[in-house]
Amino acid sequence: MKISIEKHFDKVAVSYDVGKEKYSFYYTSLKKLLVKIIGKNKVVFEFGCGTGDLLASLNPRVGYGMDISPEMIRLAKTRHENNKNLVFSTQLPKGKFDYIFLSDVIEHLEKPQNNFSEIVDLTGPKTKLIITMANPLWEPLLMVWENLGWKMKEGPHKRITFEELRFMIEESGMKIIKHDYKLLIPIKIPIITNLVNKYLEKYFKKFAFIEYFVIKKA
C-alpha cells in the first residue's frame, strides 16, 4: 500500500496546487484553524507536507516538511526556494519541535501506529501534535463528488474513527487534550456559508467537515 500511495501522490503532484485553488475556501479555513492553534514563529514539523503550502502559511521560525512523495518534495522545494526557514525532505527530521501536525494525512497511512511511535521521538514535554482530517461522516458524499470529478482523487485511504485514533494515540504514550470540529459547510455558497458557519455550526458541530485533535505526551 505504501508504494501505491507514493505513486498516487507523485502522479497528482503537478496538479495538486491547482486542485487546492479550486477548493480555496476549505484550505483558507484550514490555514486559519492551524494558525489559531499553532500560531506563528514556532518550530514546526509537518508530517505529509505535500507542496508545503500549509507549513509556509504558519511563518515558522523553523519549518520542516516531510512527505512520502519525492515529486511533492521537489515541488515544495521549488515553490518555497526563497524561504530559508523551510526545509523539505522525504526523511524524518531529528530533534524536538514545538508543534507537529498532520492535515488530511492520517487516513493515508499504511501503519499509523508505527508513525505515531516515530512522532513521539520528536516530541518534548511541551510539544503539541495536531491532527486534522475530514469527518468520516462525510465519506459517502466525498466519494460521490470524486466520482463526479468535483474533487481531487483521494487515492488509497481508510477513514479512521475517533475511537480507533484514540486507541493508537494512547498506545503511543500520548493523550488527547482537545477534540473538536470546524466548518459545517466547507464550500463557498454566497451568503449561506457564512451565516451557517457563524450561527449554526455550534449547534451541529459533530457534523462539521473538519475533525481535529490536539495531543501531547501523557
mmCIF file of the C-alpha atoms, coordinates in Angstrom:
data_MODEL
# 
_entry.id   MODEL 
# 
loop_
_atom_site.group_PDB 
_atom_site.id 
_atom_site.type_symbol 
_atom_site.label_atom_id 
_atom_site.label_alt_id 
_atom_site.label_comp_id 
_atom_site.label_asym_id 
_atom_site.label_entity_id 
_atom_site.label_seq_id 
_atom_site.pdbx_PDB_ins_code 
_atom_site.Cartn_x 
_atom_site.Cartn_y 
_atom_site.Cartn_z 
_atom_site.occupancy 
_atom_site.B_iso_or_equiv 
_atom_site.pdbx_formal_charge 
_atom_site.auth_seq_id 
_atom_site.auth_comp_id 
_atom_site.auth_asym_id 
_atom_site.auth_atom_id 
_atom_site.pdbx_PDB_model_num 
ATOM 1   C CA . MET A 1 1   ? 0.000   0.000  0.000   1.00 0.00 ? 1   MET A CA 1 
ATOM 2   C CA . LYS A 1 2   ? 2.887   2.370  0.786   1.00 0.00 ? 2   LYS A CA 1 
ATOM 3   C CA . ILE A 1 3   ? 4.163   2.150  -2.786  1.00 0.00 ? 3   ILE A CA 1 
ATOM 4   C CA . SER A 1 4   ? 0.685   2.746  -4.234  1.00 0.00 ? 4   SER A CA 1 
ATOM 5   C CA . ILE A 1 5   ? 0.210   5.810  -2.019  1.00 0.00 ? 5   ILE A CA 1 
ATOM 6   C CA . GLU A 1 6   ? 3.587   7.194  -3.079  1.00 0.00 ? 6   GLU A CA 1 
ATOM 7   C CA . LYS A 1 7   ? 2.763   6.613  -6.745  1.00 0.00 ? 7   LYS A CA 1 
ATOM 8   C CA . HIS A 1 8   ? -0.642  8.266  -6.356  1.00 0.00 ? 8   HIS A CA 1 
ATOM 9   C CA . PHE A 1 9   ? 0.780   11.461 -4.870  1.00 0.00 ? 9   PHE A CA 1 
ATOM 10  C CA . ASP A 1 10  ? 3.671   11.559 -7.324  1.00 0.00 ? 10  ASP A CA 1 
ATOM 11  C CA . LYS A 1 11  ? 1.052   11.391 -10.088 1.00 0.00 ? 11  LYS A CA 1 
ATOM 12  C CA . VAL A 1 12  ? -1.190  14.156 -8.725  1.00 0.00 ? 12  VAL A CA 1 
ATOM 13  C CA . ALA A 1 13  ? 1.655   16.414 -7.538  1.00 0.00 ? 13  ALA A CA 1 
ATOM 14  C CA . VAL A 1 14  ? 1.737   18.646 -10.630 1.00 0.00 ? 14  VAL A CA 1 
ATOM 15  C CA . SER A 1 15  ? -1.991  19.412 -10.403 1.00 0.00 ? 15  SER A CA 1 
ATOM 16  C CA . TYR A 1 16  ? -2.115  19.397 -6.590  1.00 0.00 ? 16  TYR A CA 1 
ATOM 17  C CA . ASP A 1 17  ? -1.958  23.157 -6.026  1.00 0.00 ? 17  ASP A CA 1 
ATOM 18  C CA . VAL A 1 18  ? -4.427  23.797 -8.862  1.00 0.00 ? 18  VAL A CA 1 
ATOM 19  C CA . GLY A 1 19  ? -6.842  21.432 -7.136  1.00 0.00 ? 19  GLY A CA 1 
ATOM 20  C CA . LYS A 1 20  ? -6.390  23.269 -3.856  1.00 0.00 ? 20  LYS A CA 1 
ATOM 21  C CA . GLU A 1 21  ? -7.135  26.591 -5.518  1.00 0.00 ? 21  GLU A CA 1 
ATOM 22  C CA . LYS A 1 22  ? -10.438 25.121 -6.707  1.00 0.00 ? 22  LYS A CA 1 
ATOM 23  C CA . TYR A 1 23  ? -11.347 24.470 -3.062  1.00 0.00 ? 23  TYR A CA 1 
ATOM 24  C CA . SER A 1 24  ? -9.653  27.541 -1.687  1.00 0.00 ? 24  SER A CA 1 
ATOM 25  C CA . PHE A 1 25  ? -12.407 28.237 0.864   1.00 0.00 ? 25  PHE A CA 1 
ATOM 26  C CA . TYR A 1 26  ? -11.677 24.962 2.644   1.00 0.00 ? 26  TYR A CA 1 
ATOM 27  C CA . TYR A 1 27  ? -7.888  25.409 2.540   1.00 0.00 ? 27  TYR A CA 1 
ATOM 28  C CA . THR A 1 28  ? -8.097  29.018 3.699   1.00 0.00 ? 28  THR A CA 1 
ATOM 29  C CA . SER A 1 29  ? -10.295 27.904 6.604   1.00 0.00 ? 29  SER A CA 1 
ATOM 30  C CA . LEU A 1 30  ? -7.833  25.114 7.435   1.00 0.00 ? 30  LEU A CA 1 
ATOM 31  C CA . LYS A 1 31  ? -4.929  27.579 7.447   1.00 0.00 ? 31  LYS A CA 1 
ATOM 32  C CA . LYS A 1 32  ? -6.825  29.880 9.825   1.00 0.00 ? 32  LYS A CA 1 
ATOM 33  C CA . LEU A 1 33  ? -7.527  26.962 12.150  1.00 0.00 ? 33  LEU A CA 1 
ATOM 34  C CA . LEU A 1 34  ? -3.877  25.890 12.191  1.00 0.00 ? 34  LEU A CA 1 
ATOM 35  C CA . VAL A 1 35  ? -2.666  29.452 12.801  1.00 0.00 ? 35  VAL A CA 1 
ATOM 36  C CA . LYS A 1 36  ? -5.135  29.728 15.686  1.00 0.00 ? 36  LYS A CA 1 
ATOM 37  C CA . ILE A 1 37  ? -3.861  26.512 17.289  1.00 0.00 ? 37  ILE A CA 1 
ATOM 38  C CA . ILE A 1 38  ? -0.160  26.727 16.452  1.00 0.00 ? 38  ILE A CA 1 
ATOM 39  C CA . GLY A 1 39  ? 0.486   30.420 15.974  1.00 0.00 ? 39  GLY A CA 1 
ATOM 40  C CA . LYS A 1 40  ? 3.451   31.789 14.058  1.00 0.00 ? 40  LYS A CA 1 
ATOM 41  C CA . ASN A 1 41  ? 7.230   31.914 14.548  1.00 0.00 ? 41  ASN A CA 1 
ATOM 42  C CA . LYS A 1 42  ? 7.318   28.400 16.071  1.00 0.00 ? 42  LYS A CA 1 
ATOM 43  C CA . VAL A 1 43  ? 9.499   25.357 15.427  1.00 0.00 ? 43  VAL A CA 1 
ATOM 44  C CA . VAL A 1 44  ? 7.134   23.172 13.415  1.00 0.00 ? 44  VAL A CA 1 
ATOM 45  C CA . PHE A 1 45  ? 7.216   19.781 11.692  1.00 0.00 ? 45  PHE A CA 1 
ATOM 46  C CA . GLU A 1 46  ? 4.560   18.832 9.144   1.00 0.00 ? 46  GLU A CA 1 
ATOM 47  C CA . PHE A 1 47  ? 4.190   15.104 8.514   1.00 0.00 ? 47  PHE A CA 1 
ATOM 48  C CA . GLY A 1 48  ? 2.834   14.728 4.981   1.00 0.00 ? 48  GLY A CA 1 
ATOM 49  C CA . CYS A 1 49  ? 3.537   18.256 3.769   1.00 0.00 ? 49  CYS A CA 1 
ATOM 50  C CA . GLY A 1 50  ? 2.562   17.984 0.102   1.00 0.00 ? 50  GLY A CA 1 
ATOM 51  C CA . THR A 1 51  ? 3.880   21.074 -1.673  1.00 0.00 ? 51  THR A CA 1 
ATOM 52  C CA . GLY A 1 52  ? 4.413   22.906 1.633   1.00 0.00 ? 52  GLY A CA 1 
ATOM 53  C CA . ASP A 1 53  ? 1.623   25.487 1.428   1.00 0.00 ? 53  ASP A CA 1 
ATOM 54  C CA . LEU A 1 54  ? 0.163   24.832 4.893   1.00 0.00 ? 54  LEU A CA 1 
ATOM 55  C CA . LEU A 1 55  ? 3.559   24.839 6.584   1.00 0.00 ? 55  LEU A CA 1 
ATOM 56  C CA . ALA A 1 56  ? 4.554   28.082 4.876   1.00 0.00 ? 56  ALA A CA 1 
ATOM 57  C CA . SER A 1 57  ? 1.305   29.764 5.955   1.00 0.00 ? 57  SER A CA 1 
ATOM 58  C CA . LEU A 1 58  ? 2.408   29.410 9.601   1.00 0.00 ? 58  LEU A CA 1 
ATOM 59  C CA . ASN A 1 59  ? 5.543   31.528 9.013   1.00 0.00 ? 59  ASN A CA 1 
ATOM 60  C CA . PRO A 1 60  ? 7.535   29.206 11.289  1.00 0.00 ? 60  PRO A CA 1 
ATOM 61  C CA . ARG A 1 61  ? 10.865  30.160 12.811  1.00 0.00 ? 61  ARG A CA 1 
ATOM 62  C CA . VAL A 1 62  ? 11.953  26.715 11.657  1.00 0.00 ? 62  VAL A CA 1 
ATOM 63  C CA . GLY A 1 63  ? 9.656   24.634 9.462   1.00 0.00 ? 63  GLY A CA 1 
ATOM 64  C CA . TYR A 1 64  ? 10.416  21.058 8.421   1.00 0.00 ? 64  TYR A CA 1 
ATOM 65  C CA . GLY A 1 65  ? 8.134   19.357 5.929   1.00 0.00 ? 65  GLY A CA 1 
ATOM 66  C CA . MET A 1 66  ? 8.310   15.633 5.192   1.00 0.00 ? 66  MET A CA 1 
ATOM 67  C CA . ASP A 1 67  ? 6.372   13.719 2.545   1.00 0.00 ? 67  ASP A CA 1 
ATOM 68  C CA . ILE A 1 68  ? 6.461   10.189 1.161   1.00 0.00 ? 68  ILE A CA 1 
ATOM 69  C CA . SER A 1 69  ? 6.225   11.541 -2.386  1.00 0.00 ? 69  SER A CA 1 
ATOM 70  C CA . PRO A 1 70  ? 9.556   12.670 -3.926  1.00 0.00 ? 70  PRO A CA 1 
ATOM 71  C CA . GLU A 1 71  ? 7.647   14.671 -6.523  1.00 0.00 ? 71  GLU A CA 1 
ATOM 72  C CA . MET A 1 72  ? 5.735   16.594 -3.848  1.00 0.00 ? 72  MET A CA 1 
ATOM 73  C CA . ILE A 1 73  ? 9.024   17.387 -2.108  1.00 0.00 ? 73  ILE A CA 1 
ATOM 74  C CA . ARG A 1 74  ? 10.598  18.529 -5.379  1.00 0.00 ? 74  ARG A CA 1 
ATOM 75  C CA . LEU A 1 75  ? 7.711   20.925 -5.972  1.00 0.00 ? 75  LEU A CA 1 
ATOM 76  C CA . ALA A 1 76  ? 7.772   22.136 -2.349  1.00 0.00 ? 76  ALA A CA 1 
ATOM 77  C CA . LYS A 1 77  ? 11.464  22.992 -2.630  1.00 0.00 ? 77  LYS A CA 1 
ATOM 78  C CA . THR A 1 78  ? 10.851  24.864 -5.875  1.00 0.00 ? 78  THR A CA 1 
ATOM 79  C CA . ARG A 1 79  ? 7.756   26.659 -4.630  1.00 0.00 ? 79  ARG A CA 1 
ATOM 80  C CA . HIS A 1 80  ? 9.413   27.856 -1.413  1.00 0.00 ? 80  HIS A CA 1 
ATOM 81  C CA . GLU A 1 81  ? 13.044  28.132 -2.505  1.00 0.00 ? 81  GLU A CA 1 
ATOM 82  C CA . ASN A 1 82  ? 13.292  31.712 -1.239  1.00 0.00 ? 82  ASN A CA 1 
ATOM 83  C CA . ASN A 1 83  ? 12.089  30.874 2.260   1.00 0.00 ? 83  ASN A CA 1 
ATOM 84  C CA . LYS A 1 84  ? 15.229  29.916 4.173   1.00 0.00 ? 84  LYS A CA 1 
ATOM 85  C CA . ASN A 1 85  ? 13.214  28.916 7.254   1.00 0.00 ? 85  ASN A CA 1 
ATOM 86  C CA . LEU A 1 86  ? 11.689  25.936 5.458   1.00 0.00 ? 86  LEU A CA 1 
ATOM 87  C CA . VAL A 1 87  ? 13.260  22.538 4.817   1.00 0.00 ? 87  VAL A CA 1 
ATOM 88  C CA . PHE A 1 88  ? 11.581  19.759 2.828   1.00 0.00 ? 88  PHE A CA 1 
ATOM 89  C CA . SER A 1 89  ? 12.597  16.106 2.698   1.00 0.00 ? 89  SER A CA 1 
ATOM 90  C CA . THR A 1 90  ? 11.356  12.551 2.250   1.00 0.00 ? 90  THR A CA 1 
ATOM 91  C CA . GLN A 1 91  ? 13.150  11.670 5.503   1.00 0.00 ? 91  GLN A CA 1 
ATOM 92  C CA . LEU A 1 92  ? 12.081  12.194 9.093   1.00 0.00 ? 92  LEU A CA 1 
ATOM 93  C CA . PRO A 1 93  ? 13.867  15.042 10.874  1.00 0.00 ? 93  PRO A CA 1 
ATOM 94  C CA . LYS A 1 94  ? 15.907  14.904 14.058  1.00 0.00 ? 94  LYS A CA 1 
ATOM 95  C CA . GLY A 1 95  ? 15.465  16.966 17.190  1.00 0.00 ? 95  GLY A CA 1 
ATOM 96  C CA . LYS A 1 96  ? 12.386  18.253 19.015  1.00 0.00 ? 96  LYS A CA 1 
ATOM 97  C CA . PHE A 1 97  ? 9.603   20.516 17.797  1.00 0.00 ? 97  PHE A CA 1 
ATOM 98  C CA . ASP A 1 98  ? 7.146   22.951 19.380  1.00 0.00 ? 98  ASP A CA 1 
ATOM 99  C CA . TYR A 1 99  ? 4.364   21.635 17.162  1.00 0.00 ? 99  TYR A CA 1 
ATOM 100 C CA . ILE A 1 100 ? 3.899   18.672 14.841  1.00 0.00 ? 100 ILE A CA 1 
ATOM 101 C CA . PHE A 1 101 ? 0.883   18.471 12.578  1.00 0.00 ? 101 PHE A CA 1 
ATOM 102 C CA . LEU A 1 102 ? -0.771  16.177 10.058  1.00 0.00 ? 102 LEU A CA 1 
ATOM 103 C CA . SER A 1 103 ? -3.556  17.531 7.846   1.00 0.00 ? 103 SER A CA 1 
ATOM 104 C CA . ASP A 1 104 ? -5.606  15.156 5.698   1.00 0.00 ? 104 ASP A CA 1 
ATOM 105 C CA . VAL A 1 105 ? -2.825  12.582 6.088   1.00 0.00 ? 105 VAL A CA 1 
ATOM 106 C CA . ILE A 1 106 ? -3.831  10.110 8.805   1.00 0.00 ? 106 ILE A CA 1 
ATOM 107 C CA . GLU A 1 107 ? -6.250  8.272  6.508   1.00 0.00 ? 107 GLU A CA 1 
ATOM 108 C CA . HIS A 1 108 ? -3.438  7.575  4.014   1.00 0.00 ? 108 HIS A CA 1 
ATOM 109 C CA . LEU A 1 109 ? -1.002  5.992  6.447   1.00 0.00 ? 109 LEU A CA 1 
ATOM 110 C CA . GLU A 1 110 ? -0.423  2.285  5.979   1.00 0.00 ? 110 GLU A CA 1 
ATOM 111 C CA . LYS A 1 111 ? 0.569   1.719  9.620   1.00 0.00 ? 111 LYS A CA 1 
ATOM 112 C CA . PRO A 1 112 ? -0.410  4.825  11.613  1.00 0.00 ? 112 PRO A CA 1 
ATOM 113 C CA . GLN A 1 113 ? 0.534   3.185  14.912  1.00 0.00 ? 113 GLN A CA 1 
ATOM 114 C CA . ASN A 1 114 ? 4.148   2.937  13.721  1.00 0.00 ? 114 ASN A CA 1 
ATOM 115 C CA . ASN A 1 115 ? 4.062   6.564  12.573  1.00 0.00 ? 115 ASN A CA 1 
ATOM 116 C CA . PHE A 1 116 ? 2.847   7.727  15.979  1.00 0.00 ? 116 PHE A CA 1 
ATOM 117 C CA . SER A 1 117 ? 5.791   5.920  17.569  1.00 0.00 ? 117 SER A CA 1 
ATOM 118 C CA . GLU A 1 118 ? 8.147   7.789  15.228  1.00 0.00 ? 118 GLU A CA 1 
ATOM 119 C CA . ILE A 1 119 ? 6.480   11.109 16.037  1.00 0.00 ? 119 ILE A CA 1 
ATOM 120 C CA . VAL A 1 120 ? 6.811   10.542 19.798  1.00 0.00 ? 120 VAL A CA 1 
ATOM 121 C CA . ASP A 1 121 ? 10.600  10.560 19.349  1.00 0.00 ? 121 ASP A CA 1 
ATOM 122 C CA . LEU A 1 122 ? 10.316  14.135 18.011  1.00 0.00 ? 122 LEU A CA 1 
ATOM 123 C CA . THR A 1 123 ? 8.271   15.462 20.927  1.00 0.00 ? 123 THR A CA 1 
ATOM 124 C CA . GLY A 1 124 ? 9.334   17.119 24.147  1.00 0.00 ? 124 GLY A CA 1 
ATOM 125 C CA . PRO A 1 125 ? 7.195   17.576 27.266  1.00 0.00 ? 125 PRO A CA 1 
ATOM 126 C CA . LYS A 1 126 ? 5.576   20.731 25.833  1.00 0.00 ? 126 LYS A CA 1 
ATOM 127 C CA . THR A 1 127 ? 5.254   19.599 22.204  1.00 0.00 ? 127 THR A CA 1 
ATOM 128 C CA . LYS A 1 128 ? 1.743   19.508 20.811  1.00 0.00 ? 128 LYS A CA 1 
ATOM 129 C CA . LEU A 1 129 ? 0.658   17.227 17.979  1.00 0.00 ? 129 LEU A CA 1 
ATOM 130 C CA . ILE A 1 130 ? -2.253  18.424 15.838  1.00 0.00 ? 130 ILE A CA 1 
ATOM 131 C CA . ILE A 1 131 ? -4.222  16.124 13.558  1.00 0.00 ? 131 ILE A CA 1 
ATOM 132 C CA . THR A 1 132 ? -6.888  17.421 11.193  1.00 0.00 ? 132 THR A CA 1 
ATOM 133 C CA . MET A 1 133 ? -8.935  15.187 8.929   1.00 0.00 ? 133 MET A CA 1 
ATOM 134 C CA . ALA A 1 134 ? -12.204 15.019 7.069   1.00 0.00 ? 134 ALA A CA 1 
ATOM 135 C CA . ASN A 1 135 ? -15.032 13.961 9.364   1.00 0.00 ? 135 ASN A CA 1 
ATOM 136 C CA . PRO A 1 136 ? -15.723 10.273 8.472   1.00 0.00 ? 136 PRO A CA 1 
ATOM 137 C CA . LEU A 1 137 ? -19.444 11.129 8.301   1.00 0.00 ? 137 LEU A CA 1 
ATOM 138 C CA . TRP A 1 138 ? -18.660 12.975 5.054   1.00 0.00 ? 138 TRP A CA 1 
ATOM 139 C CA . GLU A 1 139 ? -17.012 9.984  3.352   1.00 0.00 ? 139 GLU A CA 1 
ATOM 140 C CA . PRO A 1 140 ? -20.044 8.876  1.247   1.00 0.00 ? 140 PRO A CA 1 
ATOM 141 C CA . LEU A 1 141 ? -20.530 12.400 -0.092  1.00 0.00 ? 141 LEU A CA 1 
ATOM 142 C CA . LEU A 1 142 ? -16.818 12.824 -0.765  1.00 0.00 ? 142 LEU A CA 1 
ATOM 143 C CA . MET A 1 143 ? -16.771 9.621  -2.800  1.00 0.00 ? 143 MET A CA 1 
ATOM 144 C CA . VAL A 1 144 ? -19.777 10.829 -4.834  1.00 0.00 ? 144 VAL A CA 1 
ATOM 145 C CA . TRP A 1 145 ? -18.009 14.145 -5.501  1.00 0.00 ? 145 TRP A CA 1 
ATOM 146 C CA . GLU A 1 146 ? -14.845 12.297 -6.537  1.00 0.00 ? 146 GLU A CA 1 
ATOM 147 C CA . ASN A 1 147 ? -16.738 10.001 -8.911  1.00 0.00 ? 147 ASN A CA 1 
ATOM 148 C CA . LEU A 1 148 ? -18.378 13.039 -10.485 1.00 0.00 ? 148 LEU A CA 1 
ATOM 149 C CA . GLY A 1 149 ? -14.992 14.713 -10.912 1.00 0.00 ? 149 GLY A CA 1 
ATOM 150 C CA . TRP A 1 150 ? -15.813 17.508 -8.463  1.00 0.00 ? 150 TRP A CA 1 
ATOM 151 C CA . LYS A 1 151 ? -12.816 16.891 -6.185  1.00 0.00 ? 151 LYS A CA 1 
ATOM 152 C CA . MET A 1 152 ? -9.255  15.632 -6.403  1.00 0.00 ? 152 MET A CA 1 
ATOM 153 C CA . LYS A 1 153 ? -8.846  11.878 -6.350  1.00 0.00 ? 153 LYS A CA 1 
ATOM 154 C CA . GLU A 1 154 ? -8.197  10.751 -2.796  1.00 0.00 ? 154 GLU A CA 1 
ATOM 155 C CA . GLY A 1 155 ? -6.054  7.749  -3.623  1.00 0.00 ? 155 GLY A CA 1 
ATOM 156 C CA . PRO A 1 156 ? -5.692  4.757  -1.269  1.00 0.00 ? 156 PRO A CA 1 
ATOM 157 C CA . HIS A 1 157 ? -7.138  5.651  2.138   1.00 0.00 ? 157 HIS A CA 1 
ATOM 158 C CA . LYS A 1 158 ? -9.177  4.488  5.101   1.00 0.00 ? 158 LYS A CA 1 
ATOM 159 C CA . ARG A 1 159 ? -11.149 6.884  7.272   1.00 0.00 ? 159 ARG A CA 1 
ATOM 160 C CA . ILE A 1 160 ? -10.296 6.462  10.937  1.00 0.00 ? 160 ILE A CA 1 
ATOM 161 C CA . THR A 1 161 ? -12.891 6.784  13.690  1.00 0.00 ? 161 THR A CA 1 
ATOM 162 C CA . PHE A 1 162 ? -12.326 8.720  16.894  1.00 0.00 ? 162 PHE A CA 1 
ATOM 163 C CA . GLU A 1 163 ? -12.149 5.504  18.934  1.00 0.00 ? 163 GLU A CA 1 
ATOM 164 C CA . GLU A 1 164 ? -9.552  3.964  16.608  1.00 0.00 ? 164 GLU A CA 1 
ATOM 165 C CA . LEU A 1 165 ? -7.449  7.098  16.684  1.00 0.00 ? 165 LEU A CA 1 
ATOM 166 C CA . ARG A 1 166 ? -7.676  7.487  20.454  1.00 0.00 ? 166 ARG A CA 1 
ATOM 167 C CA . PHE A 1 167 ? -6.520  3.890  20.936  1.00 0.00 ? 167 PHE A CA 1 
ATOM 168 C CA . MET A 1 168 ? -3.469  4.403  18.698  1.00 0.00 ? 168 MET A CA 1 
ATOM 169 C CA . ILE A 1 169 ? -2.609  7.687  20.381  1.00 0.00 ? 169 ILE A CA 1 
ATOM 170 C CA . GLU A 1 170 ? -2.807  6.230  23.878  1.00 0.00 ? 170 GLU A CA 1 
ATOM 171 C CA . GLU A 1 171 ? -0.813  3.151  22.841  1.00 0.00 ? 171 GLU A CA 1 
ATOM 172 C CA . SER A 1 172 ? 1.942   5.554  21.731  1.00 0.00 ? 172 SER A CA 1 
ATOM 173 C CA . GLY A 1 173 ? 2.111   7.179  25.165  1.00 0.00 ? 173 GLY A CA 1 
ATOM 174 C CA . MET A 1 174 ? 0.170   10.309 24.245  1.00 0.00 ? 174 MET A CA 1 
ATOM 175 C CA . LYS A 1 175 ? -3.213  11.724 25.178  1.00 0.00 ? 175 LYS A CA 1 
ATOM 176 C CA . ILE A 1 176 ? -5.853  13.873 23.500  1.00 0.00 ? 176 ILE A CA 1 
ATOM 177 C CA . ILE A 1 177 ? -6.277  17.227 25.214  1.00 0.00 ? 177 ILE A CA 1 
ATOM 178 C CA . LYS A 1 178 ? -8.759  18.650 22.704  1.00 0.00 ? 178 LYS A CA 1 
ATOM 179 C CA . HIS A 1 179 ? -11.157 17.062 20.221  1.00 0.00 ? 179 HIS A CA 1 
ATOM 180 C CA . ASP A 1 180 ? -13.362 19.367 18.175  1.00 0.00 ? 180 ASP A CA 1 
ATOM 181 C CA . TYR A 1 181 ? -14.990 20.044 14.811  1.00 0.00 ? 181 TYR A CA 1 
ATOM 182 C CA . LYS A 1 182 ? -14.963 23.011 12.421  1.00 0.00 ? 182 LYS A CA 1 
ATOM 183 C CA . LEU A 1 183 ? -16.548 24.162 9.156   1.00 0.00 ? 183 LEU A CA 1 
ATOM 184 C CA . LEU A 1 184 ? -20.134 22.946 8.896   1.00 0.00 ? 184 LEU A CA 1 
ATOM 185 C CA . ILE A 1 185 ? -20.184 23.955 5.203   1.00 0.00 ? 185 ILE A CA 1 
ATOM 186 C CA . PRO A 1 186 ? -16.727 23.537 3.556   1.00 0.00 ? 186 PRO A CA 1 
ATOM 187 C CA . ILE A 1 187 ? -17.542 25.188 0.224   1.00 0.00 ? 187 ILE A CA 1 
ATOM 188 C CA . LYS A 1 188 ? -18.316 28.795 -0.591  1.00 0.00 ? 188 LYS A CA 1 
ATOM 189 C CA . ILE A 1 189 ? -22.022 29.413 -1.157  1.00 0.00 ? 189 ILE A CA 1 
ATOM 190 C CA . PRO A 1 190 ? -22.725 33.164 -1.201  1.00 0.00 ? 190 PRO A CA 1 
ATOM 191 C CA . ILE A 1 191 ? -24.408 34.370 1.992   1.00 0.00 ? 191 ILE A CA 1 
ATOM 192 C CA . ILE A 1 192 ? -25.415 30.843 3.114   1.00 0.00 ? 192 ILE A CA 1 
ATOM 193 C CA . THR A 1 193 ? -21.947 29.542 4.027   1.00 0.00 ? 193 THR A CA 1 
ATOM 194 C CA . ASN A 1 194 ? -21.032 32.464 6.263   1.00 0.00 ? 194 ASN A CA 1 
ATOM 195 C CA . LEU A 1 195 ? -24.406 32.509 8.009   1.00 0.00 ? 195 LEU A CA 1 
ATOM 196 C CA . VAL A 1 196 ? -24.496 28.769 8.647   1.00 0.00 ? 196 VAL A CA 1 
ATOM 197 C CA . ASN A 1 197 ? -20.874 28.503 9.796   1.00 0.00 ? 197 ASN A CA 1 
ATOM 198 C CA . LYS A 1 198 ? -21.177 31.549 12.028  1.00 0.00 ? 198 LYS A CA 1 
ATOM 199 C CA . TYR A 1 199 ? -24.544 30.925 13.668  1.00 0.00 ? 199 TYR A CA 1 
ATOM 200 C CA . LEU A 1 200 ? -25.448 27.240 13.292  1.00 0.00 ? 200 LEU A CA 1 
ATOM 201 C CA . GLU A 1 201 ? -22.110 25.443 13.495  1.00 0.00 ? 201 GLU A CA 1 
ATOM 202 C CA . LYS A 1 202 ? -22.040 25.471 17.294  1.00 0.00 ? 202 LYS A CA 1 
ATOM 203 C CA . TYR A 1 203 ? -25.310 23.509 17.374  1.00 0.00 ? 203 TYR A CA 1 
ATOM 204 C CA . PHE A 1 204 ? -24.273 20.887 14.802  1.00 0.00 ? 204 PHE A CA 1 
ATOM 205 C CA . LYS A 1 205 ? -20.522 20.654 15.386  1.00 0.00 ? 205 LYS A CA 1 
ATOM 206 C CA . LYS A 1 206 ? -20.291 16.875 15.144  1.00 0.00 ? 206 LYS A CA 1 
ATOM 207 C CA . PHE A 1 207 ? -21.454 17.146 11.534  1.00 0.00 ? 207 PHE A CA 1 
ATOM 208 C CA . ALA A 1 208 ? -18.808 19.736 10.575  1.00 0.00 ? 208 ALA A CA 1 
ATOM 209 C CA . PHE A 1 209 ? -16.342 18.841 7.832   1.00 0.00 ? 209 PHE A CA 1 
ATOM 210 C CA . ILE A 1 210 ? -13.067 19.187 9.744   1.00 0.00 ? 210 ILE A CA 1 
ATOM 211 C CA . GLU A 1 211 ? -12.462 16.939 12.736  1.00 0.00 ? 211 GLU A CA 1 
ATOM 212 C CA . TYR A 1 212 ? -9.344  17.861 14.675  1.00 0.00 ? 212 TYR A CA 1 
ATOM 213 C CA . PHE A 1 213 ? -7.306  16.804 17.683  1.00 0.00 ? 213 PHE A CA 1 
ATOM 214 C CA . VAL A 1 214 ? -4.670  18.412 19.892  1.00 0.00 ? 214 VAL A CA 1 
ATOM 215 C CA . ILE A 1 215 ? -2.410  15.836 21.510  1.00 0.00 ? 215 ILE A CA 1 
ATOM 216 C CA . LYS A 1 216 ? 0.541   15.793 23.895  1.00 0.00 ? 216 LYS A CA 1 
ATOM 217 C CA . LYS A 1 217 ? 2.627   13.280 25.811  1.00 0.00 ? 217 LYS A CA 1 
ATOM 218 C CA . ALA A 1 218 ? 0.702   11.551 28.584  1.00 0.00 ? 218 ALA A CA 1 
# 
